[in-house]
């Protein structure tokens, strides 16, 4: 079995795979982005996550505030930044 095929990963738990390599990961999703910016689409939320990875600084961390700030930079609110 070739472990590089997508179907090989479908039945594995990502945290189990990381643990075997003694790695850890915190996983953020588009749903997390939408919890701080519910006005964003799935595609926009994915764009926010991709930008977060590019901007991430280990000294500051990957936080809810960071996600919101990146989302606000990429997709400014029409009402001047006020939350709905």
VENCOR-V264092 format. One record per pair of residues at least 4 apart in sequence whose ideal C-beta (glycine too) atoms are under 7 Angstrom apart, sorted by the first residue. I is the first residue (numbers start at 1). J is the second residue. D is the distance in Angstrom with one decimal. If there is no record, write none. Layout:
BEGIN
I:J:D + I:J:D
END
This chain:
BEGIN
1:8:6.3 + 2:8:6.7 + 3:8:4.9 + 6:10:6.8 + 12:16:6.4 + 12:17:5.7 + 14:18:6.4 + 15:19:6.2 + 16:20:6.8 + 18:23:4.3 + 18:24:6.1 + 18:25:5.7 + 26:62:6.7 + 28:32:4.8 + 28:49:6.1 + 28:62:6.9 + 30:34:6.2 + 30:42:5.3 + 30:45:3.8 + 30:46:5.5 + 30:49:6.7 + 31:35:6.6 + 32:67:6.7 + 33:37:6.1 + 33:40:6.3 + 33:45:3.8 + 33:48:4.9 + 33:49:6.2 + 33:67:5.8 + 33:71:6.2 + 34:38:5.3 + 34:40:5.9 + 34:45:5.4 + 36:64:5.9 + 36:67:5.8 + 36:68:4.4 + 36:71:6.7 + 37:68:6.6 + 37:71:4.5 + 40:44:4.0 + 40:45:4.9 + 40:48:6.9 + 40:71:6.4 + 40:75:6.1 + 41:45:6.8 + 42:46:6.4 + 43:47:6.5 + 44:48:6.6 + 44:75:5.9 + 45:49:6.7 + 46:50:6.4 + 47:51:6.3 + 47:74:6.4 + 48:52:6.3 + 48:67:6.6 + 48:70:5.5 + 48:71:4.6 + 48:74:6.0 + 49:53:6.8 + 50:54:6.8 + 51:55:6.1 + 51:70:5.2 + 51:74:6.0 + 52:56:6.1 + 52:62:6.6 + 52:66:6.5 + 52:67:6.1 + 52:70:5.1 + 55:70:6.3 + 56:62:5.8 + 60:66:7.0 + 61:66:6.9 + 62:66:5.8 + 64:68:6.3 + 65:69:6.1 + 66:70:6.4 + 67:71:6.2 + 68:72:6.2 + 69:73:6.4 + 70:74:6.3 + 71:75:5.9 + 72:76:6.3 + 72:77:7.0 + 72:81:6.6 + 76:81:6.9 + 77:81:5.2 + 77:82:6.8
END
